[in-house]
Amino acid sequence: MKMPDPGAMFGLPRSLARPLARRMRAVNAVVDEVAERHRTLHFDAATEPATYERRNWSVDRLHPNERGHRLIAVRFHELLTGSGFPVGTAPDLEPTSPPPTRRQEIGWMATKGTLWVLRRSTDLVPALLALAVREKLLASRET
């Protein structure tokens, strides 16, 4: 599965989103190469508009919620049936479980989410800032 643009998922400022998008395009290019080499089917979540809909993501915006997982299952089912593979009936796109309440989402962010952000602040955030600075410096050298 080709992955979506993380900058678009998080609504990051352009200076931070651009280097992430470039890296994700590189990862997705490898996915395309492997899929072509092995003649596999793969879902292009990067170009699927529904991928970027908030209602398909958990509160952390890193993981699909039930609706998002169902979207992935539906798209893979379409790929399989469109390629002639005998598969069962299509999964339902609608969730069977109630979505978390706003209170539950806030509770999760206040406990587990905040801890994750604190841990990532020591590795992910500095790396992202370094990518943005490096890209800015390279762009200024080219002009």
VMD Tcl script that builds the backbone (N, CA, C; Angstrom):
set m [mol new atoms 429]
animate dup $m
set s [atomselect $m all]
$s set {name element resname resid chain x y z} {
  {N N MET 1 A 0.842 -1.170 0.000}
  {CA C MET 1 A 0.000 0.000 0.000}
  {C C MET 1 A 0.889 1.235 0.000}
  {N N LYS 2 A 0.631 2.135 -0.946}
  {CA C LYS 2 A 1.356 3.396 -0.952}
  {C C LYS 2 A 0.786 4.272 0.146}
  {N N MET 3 A 1.668 4.916 0.872}
  {CA C MET 3 A 1.280 5.687 2.048}
  {C C MET 3 A 0.920 7.119 1.684}
  {N N PRO 4 A 0.016 7.706 2.481}
  {CA C PRO 4 A -0.376 9.096 2.221}
  {C C PRO 4 A 0.707 10.085 2.642}
  {N N ASP 5 A 0.556 11.306 2.176}
  {CA C ASP 5 A 1.470 12.392 2.491}
  {C C ASP 5 A 1.265 12.803 3.947}
  {N N PRO 6 A 2.275 12.603 4.806}
  {CA C PRO 6 A 2.109 12.920 6.225}
  {C C PRO 6 A 1.893 14.403 6.499}
  {N N GLY 7 A 2.476 15.262 5.692}
  {CA C GLY 7 A 2.272 16.694 5.890}
  {C C GLY 7 A 0.816 17.074 5.696}
  {N N ALA 8 A 0.181 16.469 4.693}
  {CA C ALA 8 A -1.243 16.724 4.458}
  {C C ALA 8 A -2.087 16.117 5.573}
  {N N MET 9 A -1.659 14.971 6.090}
  {CA C MET 9 A -2.412 14.319 7.163}
  {C C MET 9 A -2.421 15.179 8.419}
  {N N PHE 10 A -1.274 15.771 8.730}
  {CA C PHE 10 A -1.147 16.542 9.964}
  {C C PHE 10 A -1.423 18.025 9.775}
  {N N GLY 11 A -1.539 18.481 8.531}
  {CA C GLY 11 A -1.726 19.904 8.298}
  {C C GLY 11 A -0.512 20.706 8.709}
  {N N LEU 12 A 0.678 20.166 8.432}
  {CA C LEU 12 A 1.925 20.840 8.823}
  {C C LEU 12 A 2.194 22.065 7.966}
  {N N PRO 13 A 2.958 23.011 8.497}
  {CA C PRO 13 A 3.386 24.150 7.669}
  {C C PRO 13 A 4.193 23.645 6.474}
  {N N ARG 14 A 4.124 24.380 5.398}
  {CA C ARG 14 A 4.767 23.972 4.139}
  {C C ARG 14 A 6.247 23.634 4.311}
  {N N SER 15 A 6.963 24.412 5.118}
  {CA C SER 15 A 8.403 24.177 5.290}
  {C C SER 15 A 8.686 22.817 5.928}
  {N N LEU 16 A 7.786 22.322 6.753}
  {CA C LEU 16 A 7.951 20.998 7.364}
  {C C LEU 16 A 7.312 19.909 6.502}
  {N N ALA 17 A 6.222 20.246 5.827}
  {CA C ALA 17 A 5.503 19.250 5.028}
  {C C ALA 17 A 6.288 18.843 3.778}
  {N N ARG 18 A 6.965 19.785 3.172}
  {CA C ARG 18 A 7.665 19.518 1.913}
  {C C ARG 18 A 8.706 18.401 2.022}
  {N N PRO 19 A 9.623 18.436 3.013}
  {CA C PRO 19 A 10.598 17.343 3.088}
  {C C PRO 19 A 9.952 15.995 3.429}
  {N N LEU 20 A 8.896 16.018 4.229}
  {CA C LEU 20 A 8.205 14.762 4.526}
  {C C LEU 20 A 7.546 14.195 3.271}
  {N N ALA 21 A 6.932 15.063 2.487}
  {CA C ALA 21 A 6.278 14.620 1.249}
  {C C ALA 21 A 7.311 14.025 0.292}
  {N N ARG 22 A 8.462 14.665 0.194}
  {CA C ARG 22 A 9.512 14.156 -0.694}
  {C C ARG 22 A 9.963 12.758 -0.259}
  {N N ARG 23 A 10.130 12.578 1.035}
  {CA C ARG 23 A 10.551 11.261 1.536}
  {C C ARG 23 A 9.468 10.209 1.318}
  {N N MET 24 A 8.210 10.597 1.520}
  {CA C MET 24 A 7.136 9.624 1.314}
  {C C MET 24 A 7.020 9.263 -0.164}
  {N N ARG 25 A 7.235 10.230 -1.051}
  {CA C ARG 25 A 7.228 9.906 -2.487}
  {C C ARG 25 A 8.337 8.912 -2.813}
  {N N ALA 26 A 9.495 9.054 -2.168}
  {CA C ALA 26 A 10.604 8.116 -2.397}
  {C C ALA 26 A 10.231 6.718 -1.901}
  {N N VAL 27 A 9.619 6.649 -0.724}
  {CA C VAL 27 A 9.167 5.346 -0.192}
  {C C VAL 27 A 8.138 4.742 -1.141}
  {N N ASN 28 A 7.184 5.545 -1.575}
  {CA C ASN 28 A 6.137 5.041 -2.463}
  {C C ASN 28 A 6.681 4.606 -3.819}
  {N N ALA 29 A 7.736 5.264 -4.288}
  {CA C ALA 29 A 8.368 4.838 -5.547}
  {C C ALA 29 A 8.952 3.441 -5.400}
  {N N VAL 30 A 9.521 3.154 -4.245}
  {CA C VAL 30 A 10.050 1.803 -3.990}
  {C C VAL 30 A 8.900 0.796 -3.942}
  {N N VAL 31 A 7.796 1.174 -3.309}
  {CA C VAL 31 A 6.622 0.295 -3.278}
  {C C VAL 31 A 6.173 -0.005 -4.705}
  {N N ASP 32 A 6.135 1.009 -5.563}
  {CA C ASP 32 A 5.760 0.799 -6.963}
  {C C ASP 32 A 6.721 -0.164 -7.662}
  {N N GLU 33 A 8.020 0.024 -7.429}
  {CA C GLU 33 A 9.023 -0.848 -8.057}
  {C C GLU 33 A 8.852 -2.299 -7.614}
  {N N VAL 34 A 8.670 -2.506 -6.326}
  {CA C VAL 34 A 8.506 -3.866 -5.801}
  {C C VAL 34 A 7.218 -4.484 -6.354}
  {N N ALA 35 A 6.144 -3.705 -6.374}
  {CA C ALA 35 A 4.870 -4.211 -6.892}
  {C C ALA 35 A 4.994 -4.591 -8.363}
  {N N GLU 36 A 5.702 -3.757 -9.131}
  {CA C GLU 36 A 5.881 -4.064 -10.554}
  {C C GLU 36 A 6.757 -5.309 -10.742}
  {N N ARG 37 A 7.831 -5.377 -9.977}
  {CA C ARG 37 A 8.746 -6.511 -10.099}
  {C C ARG 37 A 8.049 -7.833 -9.766}
  {N N HIS 38 A 7.219 -7.812 -8.740}
  {CA C HIS 38 A 6.567 -9.045 -8.292}
  {C C HIS 38 A 5.125 -9.159 -8.768}
  {N N ARG 39 A 4.713 -8.201 -9.593}
  {CA C ARG 39 A 3.357 -8.188 -10.164}
  {C C ARG 39 A 2.281 -8.320 -9.081}
  {N N THR 40 A 2.401 -7.485 -8.069}
  {CA C THR 40 A 1.417 -7.496 -6.987}
  {C C THR 40 A 0.430 -6.353 -7.161}
  {N N LEU 41 A -0.667 -6.475 -6.487}
  {CA C LEU 41 A -1.649 -5.396 -6.437}
  {C C LEU 41 A -1.330 -4.536 -5.220}
  {N N HIS 42 A -1.498 -3.253 -5.363}
  {CA C HIS 42 A -1.333 -2.405 -4.190}
  {C C HIS 42 A -2.260 -1.200 -4.283}
  {N N PHE 43 A -2.714 -0.798 -3.144}
  {CA C PHE 43 A -3.634 0.319 -3.005}
  {C C PHE 43 A -2.828 1.603 -2.882}
  {N N ASP 44 A -3.170 2.598 -3.689}
  {CA C ASP 44 A -2.472 3.875 -3.664}
  {C C ASP 44 A -3.216 4.836 -2.738}
  {N N ALA 45 A -2.921 4.743 -1.447}
  {CA C ALA 45 A -3.579 5.607 -0.467}
  {C C ALA 45 A -3.156 7.062 -0.621}
  {N N ALA 46 A -2.009 7.296 -1.255}
  {CA C ALA 46 A -1.509 8.666 -1.413}
  {C C ALA 46 A -2.407 9.493 -2.328}
  {N N THR 47 A -3.031 8.867 -3.305}
  {CA C THR 47 A -3.881 9.607 -4.244}
  {C C THR 47 A -5.367 9.395 -3.985}
  {N N GLU 48 A -5.705 8.612 -2.997}
  {CA C GLU 48 A -7.109 8.355 -2.646}
  {C C GLU 48 A -7.630 9.522 -1.813}
  {N N PRO 49 A -8.568 10.324 -2.328}
  {CA C PRO 49 A -9.061 11.476 -1.559}
  {C C PRO 49 A -9.610 11.103 -0.180}
  {N N ALA 50 A -10.287 9.973 -0.067}
  {CA C ALA 50 A -10.862 9.574 1.222}
  {C C ALA 50 A -9.791 9.335 2.277}
  {N N THR 51 A -8.575 9.053 1.853}
  {CA C THR 51 A -7.477 8.844 2.796}
  {C C THR 51 A -7.293 10.058 3.701}
  {N N TYR 52 A -7.502 11.222 3.148}
  {CA C TYR 52 A -7.217 12.457 3.876}
  {C C TYR 52 A -8.414 12.986 4.664}
  {N N GLU 53 A -9.515 12.256 4.636}
  {CA C GLU 53 A -10.684 12.679 5.405}
  {C C GLU 53 A -10.476 12.355 6.879}
  {N N ARG 54 A -10.678 13.337 7.714}
  {CA C ARG 54 A -10.468 13.200 9.169}
  {C C ARG 54 A -11.263 12.046 9.759}
  {N N ARG 55 A -12.447 11.802 9.230}
  {CA C ARG 55 A -13.308 10.763 9.805}
  {C C ARG 55 A -12.740 9.353 9.648}
  {N N ASN 56 A -11.691 9.179 8.859}
  {CA C ASN 56 A -11.080 7.866 8.652}
  {C C ASN 56 A -9.855 7.616 9.527}
  {N N TRP 57 A -9.559 8.563 10.419}
  {CA C TRP 57 A -8.345 8.461 11.225}
  {C C TRP 57 A -8.643 8.527 12.709}
  {N N SER 58 A -7.809 7.840 13.472}
  {CA C SER 58 A -7.911 7.935 14.927}
  {C C SER 58 A -7.432 9.317 15.351}
  {N N VAL 59 A -7.594 9.625 16.586}
  {CA C VAL 59 A -7.254 10.948 17.092}
  {C C VAL 59 A -5.774 11.274 16.904}
  {N N ASP 60 A -4.900 10.263 16.848}
  {CA C ASP 60 A -3.469 10.534 16.685}
  {C C ASP 60 A -3.069 10.878 15.257}
  {N N ARG 61 A -3.972 10.700 14.303}
  {CA C ARG 61 A -3.737 10.970 12.878}
  {C C ARG 61 A -2.607 10.129 12.294}
  {N N LEU 62 A -2.176 9.109 13.024}
  {CA C LEU 62 A -1.156 8.189 12.535}
  {C C LEU 62 A -1.751 6.846 12.138}
  {N N HIS 63 A -2.868 6.511 12.732}
  {CA C HIS 63 A -3.462 5.195 12.529}
  {C C HIS 63 A -4.901 5.322 12.058}
  {N N PRO 64 A -5.280 4.506 11.100}
  {CA C PRO 64 A -6.684 4.533 10.678}
  {C C PRO 64 A -7.579 4.052 11.819}
  {N N ASN 65 A -8.765 4.624 11.893}
  {CA C ASN 65 A -9.753 4.108 12.830}
  {C C ASN 65 A -10.515 2.973 12.133}
  {N N GLU 66 A -11.608 2.516 12.710}
  {CA C GLU 66 A -12.347 1.413 12.087}
  {C C GLU 66 A -12.772 1.774 10.668}
  {N N ARG 67 A -13.294 2.979 10.480}
  {CA C ARG 67 A -13.731 3.397 9.143}
  {C C ARG 67 A -12.537 3.398 8.171}
  {N N GLY 68 A -11.388 3.871 8.632}
  {CA C GLY 68 A -10.205 3.890 7.778}
  {C C GLY 68 A -9.728 2.498 7.406}
  {N N HIS 69 A -9.753 1.580 8.368}
  {CA C HIS 69 A -9.383 0.197 8.053}
  {C C HIS 69 A -10.380 -0.422 7.080}
  {N N ARG 70 A -11.640 -0.077 7.235}
  {CA C ARG 70 A -12.661 -0.584 6.307}
  {C C ARG 70 A -12.445 -0.012 4.909}
  {N N LEU 71 A -12.043 1.259 4.823}
  {CA C LEU 71 A -11.738 1.854 3.527}
  {C C LEU 71 A -10.613 1.077 2.842}
  {N N ILE 72 A -9.579 0.785 3.583}
  {CA C ILE 72 A -8.455 0.015 3.031}
  {C C ILE 72 A -8.936 -1.355 2.560}
  {N N ALA 73 A -9.745 -2.018 3.386}
  {CA C ALA 73 A -10.267 -3.343 3.010}
  {C C ALA 73 A -11.127 -3.266 1.752}
  {N N VAL 74 A -11.970 -2.246 1.650}
  {CA C VAL 74 A -12.831 -2.077 0.469}
  {C C VAL 74 A -11.972 -1.861 -0.775}
  {N N ARG 75 A -10.953 -1.003 -0.662}
  {CA C ARG 75 A -10.104 -0.729 -1.835}
  {C C ARG 75 A -9.321 -1.975 -2.264}
  {N N PHE 76 A -8.834 -2.760 -1.304}
  {CA C PHE 76 A -8.146 -3.996 -1.675}
  {C C PHE 76 A -9.130 -4.991 -2.280}
  {N N HIS 77 A -10.327 -5.040 -1.762}
  {CA C HIS 77 A -11.351 -5.925 -2.340}
  {C C HIS 77 A -11.612 -5.530 -3.792}
  {N N GLU 78 A -11.711 -4.235 -4.053}
  {CA C GLU 78 A -11.919 -3.757 -5.424}
  {C C GLU 78 A -10.754 -4.145 -6.326}
  {N N LEU 79 A -9.535 -4.001 -5.811}
  {CA C LEU 79 A -8.363 -4.392 -6.600}
  {C C LEU 79 A -8.379 -5.882 -6.930}
  {N N LEU 80 A -8.694 -6.691 -5.930}
  {CA C LEU 80 A -8.713 -8.144 -6.128}
  {C C LEU 80 A -9.806 -8.571 -7.100}
  {N N THR 81 A -11.015 -8.073 -6.885}
  {CA C THR 81 A -12.104 -8.467 -7.788}
  {C C THR 81 A -11.870 -7.930 -9.191}
  {N N GLY 82 A -11.328 -6.711 -9.294}
  {CA C GLY 82 A -11.035 -6.136 -10.601}
  {C C GLY 82 A -9.962 -6.894 -11.358}
  {N N SER 83 A -9.150 -7.645 -10.647}
  {CA C SER 83 A -8.086 -8.446 -11.276}
  {C C SER 83 A -8.493 -9.905 -11.446}
  {N N GLY 84 A -9.753 -10.207 -11.148}
  {CA C GLY 84 A -10.256 -11.550 -11.392}
  {C C GLY 84 A -10.038 -12.552 -10.278}
  {N N PHE 85 A -9.642 -12.105 -9.111}
  {CA C PHE 85 A -9.464 -13.027 -7.994}
  {C C PHE 85 A -10.814 -13.311 -7.349}
  {N N PRO 86 A -11.104 -14.569 -7.085}
  {CA C PRO 86 A -12.392 -14.891 -6.462}
  {C C PRO 86 A -12.366 -14.578 -4.961}
  {N N VAL 87 A -13.008 -13.507 -4.600}
  {CA C VAL 87 A -13.103 -13.128 -3.204}
  {C C VAL 87 A -14.569 -12.996 -2.840}
  {N N GLY 88 A -14.835 -13.000 -1.568}
  {CA C GLY 88 A -16.213 -12.919 -1.087}
  {C C GLY 88 A -16.839 -11.560 -1.335}
  {N N THR 89 A -17.895 -11.314 -0.628}
  {CA C THR 89 A -18.591 -10.039 -0.774}
  {C C THR 89 A -17.724 -8.903 -0.231}
  {N N ALA 90 A -17.987 -7.750 -0.768}
  {CA C ALA 90 A -17.213 -6.570 -0.366}
  {C C ALA 90 A -17.468 -6.223 1.092}
  {N N PRO 91 A -16.425 -5.803 1.791}
  {CA C PRO 91 A -16.625 -5.341 3.174}
  {C C PRO 91 A -17.501 -4.089 3.175}
  {N N ASP 92 A -18.157 -3.867 4.272}
  {CA C ASP 92 A -18.971 -2.668 4.432}
  {C C ASP 92 A -18.067 -1.519 4.865}
  {N N LEU 93 A -18.256 -0.376 4.281}
  {CA C LEU 93 A -17.454 0.784 4.622}
  {C C LEU 93 A -17.871 1.391 5.956}
  {N N GLU 94 A -19.096 1.151 6.357}
  {CA C GLU 94 A -19.604 1.752 7.594}
  {C C GLU 94 A -19.149 0.975 8.827}
  {N N PRO 95 A -18.659 1.684 9.832}
  {CA C PRO 95 A -18.218 1.031 11.069}
  {C C PRO 95 A -19.373 0.331 11.787}
  {N N THR 96 A -19.030 -0.714 12.508}
  {CA C THR 96 A -20.036 -1.417 13.316}
  {C C THR 96 A -19.947 -1.008 14.781}
  {N N SER 97 A -18.837 -0.400 15.164}
  {CA C SER 97 A -18.662 0.064 16.541}
  {C C SER 97 A -18.858 1.576 16.579}
  {N N PRO 98 A -19.380 2.092 17.675}
  {CA C PRO 98 A -19.515 3.549 17.752}
  {C C PRO 98 A -18.136 4.199 17.838}
  {N N PRO 99 A -17.973 5.350 17.191}
  {CA C PRO 99 A -16.675 6.022 17.281}
  {C C PRO 99 A -16.440 6.520 18.694}
  {N N PRO 100 A -15.189 6.724 19.069}
  {CA C PRO 100 A -14.931 7.251 20.410}
  {C C PRO 100 A -15.547 8.646 20.555}
  {N N THR 101 A -15.969 8.938 21.739}
  {CA C THR 101 A -16.513 10.271 22.004}
  {C C THR 101 A -15.371 11.275 22.041}
  {N N ARG 102 A -15.711 12.520 21.963}
  {CA C ARG 102 A -14.688 13.571 22.054}
  {C C ARG 102 A -13.972 13.480 23.398}
  {N N ARG 103 A -14.728 13.169 24.417}
  {CA C ARG 103 A -14.135 13.019 25.759}
  {C C ARG 103 A -13.118 11.876 25.780}
  {N N GLN 104 A -13.445 10.745 25.154}
  {CA C GLN 104 A -12.518 9.615 25.095}
  {C C GLN 104 A -11.264 9.986 24.309}
  {N N GLU 105 A -11.436 10.717 23.199}
  {CA C GLU 105 A -10.282 11.133 22.411}
  {C C GLU 105 A -9.379 12.075 23.214}
  {N N ILE 106 A -9.981 13.010 23.902}
  {CA C ILE 106 A -9.201 13.940 24.725}
  {C C ILE 106 A -8.501 13.182 25.846}
  {N N GLY 107 A -9.199 12.223 26.442}
  {CA C GLY 107 A -8.591 11.405 27.492}
  {C C GLY 107 A -7.396 10.628 26.974}
  {N N TRP 108 A -7.522 10.067 25.780}
  {CA C TRP 108 A -6.406 9.316 25.188}
  {C C TRP 108 A -5.224 10.250 24.929}
  {N N MET 109 A -5.510 11.418 24.335}
  {CA C MET 109 A -4.432 12.361 24.049}
  {C C MET 109 A -3.755 12.840 25.326}
  {N N ALA 110 A -4.539 13.048 26.381}
  {CA C ALA 110 A -3.981 13.548 27.641}
  {C C ALA 110 A -3.113 12.507 28.336}
  {N N THR 111 A -3.370 11.247 28.072}
  {CA C THR 111 A -2.582 10.201 28.737}
  {C C THR 111 A -1.552 9.620 27.774}
  {N N LYS 112 A -1.982 8.793 26.881}
  {CA C LYS 112 A -1.044 8.109 25.972}
  {C C LYS 112 A -0.474 9.021 24.896}
  {N N GLY 113 A -1.302 9.867 24.317}
  {CA C GLY 113 A -0.849 10.730 23.232}
  {C C GLY 113 A 0.231 11.706 23.651}
  {N N THR 114 A 0.057 12.306 24.795}
  {CA C THR 114 A 1.043 13.268 25.294}
  {C C THR 114 A 2.382 12.588 25.549}
  {N N LEU 115 A 2.356 11.379 26.100}
  {CA C LEU 115 A 3.606 10.644 26.326}
  {C C LEU 115 A 4.312 10.340 25.011}
  {N N TRP 116 A 3.538 9.962 23.993}
  {CA C TRP 116 A 4.127 9.671 22.687}
  {C C TRP 116 A 4.787 10.927 22.125}
  {N N VAL 117 A 4.074 12.058 22.195}
  {CA C VAL 117 A 4.628 13.311 21.677}
  {C C VAL 117 A 5.910 13.672 22.425}
  {N N LEU 118 A 5.923 13.512 23.720}
  {CA C LEU 118 A 7.137 13.815 24.495}
  {C C LEU 118 A 8.304 12.929 24.070}
  {N N ARG 119 A 8.039 11.638 23.865}
  {CA C ARG 119 A 9.115 10.731 23.416}
  {C C ARG 119 A 9.594 11.114 22.018}
  {N N ARG 120 A 8.669 11.450 21.125}
  {CA C ARG 120 A 9.034 11.794 19.751}
  {C C ARG 120 A 9.696 13.154 19.667}
  {N N SER 121 A 9.508 13.987 20.666}
  {CA C SER 121 A 10.129 15.311 20.666}
  {C C SER 121 A 11.641 15.226 20.730}
  {N N THR 122 A 12.165 14.096 21.169}
  {CA C THR 122 A 13.614 13.958 21.263}
  {C C THR 122 A 14.235 13.340 20.016}
  {N N ASP 123 A 13.419 12.763 19.127}
  {CA C ASP 123 A 13.993 12.186 17.911}
  {C C ASP 123 A 13.292 12.668 16.644}
  {N N LEU 124 A 11.992 12.559 16.580}
  {CA C LEU 124 A 11.269 12.898 15.363}
  {C C LEU 124 A 11.273 14.399 15.082}
  {N N VAL 125 A 10.983 15.202 16.080}
  {CA C VAL 125 A 10.905 16.651 15.872}
  {C C VAL 125 A 12.253 17.224 15.443}
  {N N PRO 126 A 13.365 16.912 16.123}
  {CA C PRO 126 A 14.653 17.438 15.641}
  {C C PRO 126 A 14.992 16.958 14.224}
  {N N ALA 127 A 14.672 15.719 13.906}
  {CA C ALA 127 A 14.955 15.215 12.560}
  {C C ALA 127 A 14.120 15.954 11.520}
  {N N LEU 128 A 12.874 16.203 11.830}
  {CA C LEU 128 A 12.002 16.937 10.911}
  {C C LEU 128 A 12.495 18.373 10.717}
  {N N LEU 129 A 12.882 19.013 11.794}
  {CA C LEU 129 A 13.416 20.371 11.687}
  {C C LEU 129 A 14.703 20.387 10.871}
  {N N ALA 130 A 15.555 19.403 11.069}
  {CA C ALA 130 A 16.798 19.315 10.296}
  {C C ALA 130 A 16.505 19.140 8.807}
  {N N LEU 131 A 15.511 18.317 8.482}
  {CA C LEU 131 A 15.128 18.158 7.076}
  {C C LEU 131 A 14.661 19.480 6.484}
  {N N ALA 132 A 13.845 20.209 7.229}
  {CA C ALA 132 A 13.318 21.483 6.735}
  {C C ALA 132 A 14.445 22.491 6.524}
  {N N VAL 133 A 15.373 22.568 7.471}
  {CA C VAL 133 A 16.502 23.501 7.346}
  {C C VAL 133 A 17.383 23.104 6.165}
  {N N ARG 134 A 17.677 21.817 6.042}
  {CA C ARG 134 A 18.510 21.337 4.934}
  {C C ARG 134 A 17.864 21.673 3.593}
  {N N GLU 135 A 16.569 21.461 3.484}
  {CA C GLU 135 A 15.869 21.764 2.232}
  {C C GLU 135 A 15.912 23.266 1.941}
  {N N LYS 136 A 15.723 24.080 2.963}
  {CA C LYS 136 A 15.777 25.533 2.789}
  {C C LYS 136 A 17.160 25.982 2.320}
  {N N LEU 137 A 18.194 25.407 2.922}
  {CA C LEU 137 A 19.562 25.751 2.516}
  {C C LEU 137 A 19.847 25.324 1.083}
  {N N LEU 138 A 19.407 24.143 0.704}
  {CA C LEU 138 A 19.604 23.668 -0.665}
  {C C LEU 138 A 18.859 24.545 -1.654}
  {N N ALA 139 A 17.663 24.949 -1.304}
  {CA C ALA 139 A 16.870 25.808 -2.196}
  {C C ALA 139 A 17.529 27.160 -2.374}
  {N N SER 140 A 18.108 27.696 -1.289}
  {CA C SER 140 A 18.746 29.023 -1.401}
  {C C SER 140 A 20.034 28.938 -2.237}
  {N N ARG 141 A 20.706 27.812 -2.236}
  {CA C ARG 141 A 21.921 27.636 -3.036}
  {C C ARG 141 A 21.603 27.531 -4.523}
  {N N GLU 142 A 20.419 26.990 -4.829}
  {CA C GLU 142 A 20.034 26.802 -6.234}
  {C C GLU 142 A 19.586 28.094 -6.887}
  {N N THR 143 A 19.227 29.090 -6.098}
  {CA C THR 143 A 18.749 30.352 -6.674}
  {C C THR 143 A 19.838 31.377 -6.794}
}
mol reanalyze $m
mol bondsrecalc $m
mol representation Tube
mol addrep $m
